[in-house]
């Protein structure tokens, strides 16, 4: 058996029912434990993201009590003098945290909104465009329904994991604010060794995922899109992408935050406008498309023919591809977004958790849903290639947009892929470097190694075929989730109680 086949089998194994059950089960448990506050407080969360809900505006002083005071005391401090992971400055110990509006000291490096756009940049990649088409082609149109359901449940997971990441963030040897699930594991889990072991494996898989899913696969998508649509040589694209990647990693979180704050709104609006044009052009098909999506989620064979061509999938396949692609899109439960959340200039961990939670809603409920509706309403599911096989992936997406935009549809999708993929490279540059720094026991002088490799991966990604890298990256994404969810479940009783008391 070839190594590619072994990797594919491992990918199918780690993304099997057990992991989907763990991810969905954790989200359902947290949503119930939080008494559906992520859904009830969604308006409040968006108000926080836009700066309308100020620090200290909600809840009593007791409700804004530092979260760490409610969490286990054992193994809290991974830092301190001579500690390998930096100086611990969680909400319960740092006087700059929870000072309310009168506090003057900064507790982070970027604004709360910039932290959110950095998270969105890392998640809003090609999965929002091509990933939706792949899910609906392999799992039927009902996969879109399960993608949305998964994201609504995942909001609870993202709220909890981001709250914990802000609570247990630290200062590295340069005085920069650092955090994420690995710092939470090292600081909050009972005993020093189990937490640091889990933190090590999470960081290891996060670094590998940043090289693969966060970089090489994205740069490969950029090179393919520019070559197919505009005939730009892949070597030229590789050179430009590599130079831009070097500038990104050298700029640090400050530069990345400024870049993503400009890119994310622009590329989001640009893509949504084109998608809405396609939907409106086929508005007569919209009721059938929506009804078919709901029907296909529970009884796929009932929607065979019409807008959706021939459906040959089971309800289980629909659920499998919807859940896995939904998690792949918004990364709720994987934990990487907590690294960006920890960099926010906020004195309120729960508030930042709510802000991070909005990223799941925007990424999947909004972006992926509109993409799926455009695919369904356009009738592209009934189209086939020159060999008579149903269209899937990029070809399906191109066909859907070409039904309305003609030849411009291909250019529109290619430009969107370039913007989304490059934003993902920028977002993962920060998240991967912080995970690498944790592996190096907080020695920031070694970050230059990561930056060099990250830039090299961008070049290789543009010029190589990456089917194996896609599967390996998918495996690393799955393996990141395991230690993160273990940590979240262990700490969930206390943190959920604190979130419930935060805003009644």
Secondary structure, DSSP 8 states (H G I E B T S, - for coil): --HHHHHHHHHHHHTSHHHHHHHHHHHHHHHHHTTTHHHHTHHHHHHHHTT-S-TT-SS-TTTT--GGGGS--TT--S-STT-TT-EE--TTT-TTTT-GGG--S-SSSB-HHHHHHHHHHHHSSGGGTHHHHHHHHHH-THHHHHHHHHHHHHHHHHHHHHHHHHHT-EE-TTS-EE-SHHHHHHHHSSSHHHHHHHHHHHHHHHHHHHHIIIIIHHHHHHHHHHHHHH---HHHHHHHHHHHHHHHHHHHHHHHHHHHHHHHHHHHHHHHHHHHHHHHHTGGGHHHHHHHHHHHHH-GGGG-SGGG------HHHHHHHHHHHHHHHH-TTT-THHHHHTTB--S-HHHHHHHHHHHHIIIIIIIIHHHHHHHHHHTGGG-B-TTS-B--HHHHHHHHHHHHHTHHHHHHHHHHHHHHHHHHHHHHHHHHHHHHHHHTTT-GGGHHHHHHHHHHHHHHHHHS--HHHHHHHHHHHHHHHHHHHHHHHHHHHHHHHHHHHH--
